[in-house]
Amino acid sequence: MPEMDGCEATIEIRKAEEYLDLRRVCILALSANITEQNVNNCKLHGMDGFIAKPFRRDELFNQLKKYLKERKS
């Protein structure tokens, strides 16, 4: 992204959710950089999950299904 990276965007989204008292939106990182440090950094900045590129369609579907199911509960 030209203006900010995914972690910075996540921080801003989380701030807006808190300030505006909005329901938390699910944020999944999608990256080819799959080091343990990068995954932990994404979670540290408020992301809910991580999908490594290249990804299979079923991996994306299962992640989305998991978080959508949790939101219904």
N, C-alpha and C positions, 0 to 999 in steps of 0.2 A: 504494500500500500504506500502511496507516495507521501502521505502526511504523517502517518504513524504506523508502528508495527502492531501485530496482533495483541501483544501484552499491553501496550499503551491504550489500544482501543478497548480492551477488556476493562482496564482500570476506569476509563471514562464511563463506560456503560454501567459498571457497578456503582460508581458515584451517582450517576443520574438515577438509577433505580432507588438508591437510598434517599436521595434528596427529594425525589418526586413521589416516594412511597409506592413504587411500582413493583409488580410481581417479578421475581427473578427470572431472567431469560437464560436458556441453556446456551452455553458457548463451548464449541468444540474446536480445538486447534487442528489444523490440517497442514502437515509439514513433512518434508523429506528429511529433515534434521531430527532423527529419532534417538538422540543420545538421552541417557537417563537424566542428565542435567537439564536438557531442554524440556523434557516432559515435566520434571519437577518445577521448573521455572514457570511453565504455563499454568500449572495448578496453583503455584504461589501467587500468581497475579489474578486468580479468580476464575480461571477456565474450569469447566466441568469435566472435560475429557480430552483425549488426544487420538487422532487417527493418522497413521503414517502413510505417506505417499510413496509409491502408487498404492492405491487402496482398491479393494474389491467392492463391488456393489453391495454384497451381503454384509461386509464389515460396517459400511456406512449405515445401512438399514438397521442392523442390530444396535448400533450406538444410538441412533435416533429413537428407535423403539424403546430402548431402555430408559431414556430420559423423558420421553413422552409418557410412558407408563408411570414413572415416578411422580410426574406432575399431576396425574389423575388422582393419585392416592391422597 
